């Protein structure tokens, strides 16, 4: 419970609010409501704007786990499953998107995405950036994702203007 709480609370510790710790899978054995579990297995997905911040999140979680293990006498094992390095987007692409949104009169703000979008892989080959549009209740990458026609149109207009800006640079 304390390790899960650490995964959820740490991302805001650096003040950026870009980090996310998600516990997406929990397996409790024997999974009976009136039996103290003998084994609990869970996943933690850590994402942040830089590898150093992800490493700091990982170190904090490991420190909490080590303290819990020492205090309780229980064995706590942390096994990395995968690692994907942070991929910053090109500053000129980011600037072109912001300039286009400003010129078109749309509100905008810089955002960090920890998701594995195709743009992450493209950014390793060529300058890249991303445009996010509002979705109802903030839900995206889900079958109930819902964006208004106006927001989609605004995103398309921003993309067009940013592409023209970069083509003329």
HUGI-V322684 format. One record per backbone hydrogen bond with DSSP energy under -1.0 kcal/mol. CO is the residue of the C=O (numbers start at 1). NH is the residue of the N-H. If there is no record, write none. Layout:
# HUGI-V322684
CO_NH / CO_NH
This chain:
# HUGI-V322684
1_5 / 2_6 / 3_7 / 4_8 / 5_9 / 6_10 / 9_12 / 10_13 / 12_15 / 20_47 / 22_45 / 25_43 / 27_41 / 29_38 / 29_39 / 32_35 / 39_29 / 41_27 / 45_22 / 47_20 / 50_54 / 51_55 / 52_56 / 53_57 / 54_58 / 55_59 / 56_60 / 57_61 / 58_62 / 59_63 / 60_64 / 61_65 / 62_66 / 63_67 / 64_68 / 65_69 / 66_70 / 67_71 / 68_72 / 69_73 / 90_94 / 91_95 / 92_96 / 93_97 / 94_98 / 95_99 / 96_100 / 97_101 / 98_102 / 99_103 / 100_104 / 101_106 / 102_105 / 115_117 / 117_120 / 118_122 / 119_123 / 122_125 / 122_126 / 128_90 / 135_138 / 136_139 / 142_145 / 146_136 / 148_152 / 149_153 / 150_154 / 151_155 / 152_156 / 153_157 / 154_158 / 155_159 / 156_160 / 157_161 / 158_162 / 159_163 / 160_164 / 161_165 / 162_166 / 163_167 / 164_168
